[in-house]
Amino acid sequence: MDNTVYIVLGVVFAIYLVITITNKRKSRERKSRKFMGDYKSRKKGD
């Protein structure tokens, strides 16, 4: 039963790493948002 603490901590750490990696990618995309400059949202009827 002592290993469950380490397993839970490992899972939390893995989730933390995934969140930080995705945040870095999003901030990088936010800096280079040239491709979203002339984007217009489409409606289903068009």
N, C-alpha and C positions, 0 to 999 in steps of 0.2 A: 504493500500500500504506500510505501514511501516514494516509490517511483512516480506515482500519479502527480505529485507536486511538480516534479521536473518535466513531465509530459505536458502539463497545463502551461507551465512557463515557456516551454519550447513552442507550443502552438501560438501563444500570445505574441512571442517574439517574431514568429514567422508572419503572422498577420500584420504586425508593426512594420516589418520589412516590406511587405507587399504594398501597404498604404504609402510608405515613404517613396517607393519607386514610382508608383503611379502619380503621386503628387509632383515629383520631379519632372516626369514626362509632360504633365498638364501645364506646368509653369513654363516649360520650354516651348510648348505649342502656343501659349499665350503670348510669348515674346515675338514669335514669328507668325502672326495671324494675317499675313498678306493674302493667303488663300481664302480667308473668310471675308475679305473686304467687300466684294460685290455679290455676296450671297443673299438671295431673297427667298424667304420661306414660301413654299408652294402650298396651295390648298388642294384638296382632293378633287375638286371639280375641274381643275385646269388641265 
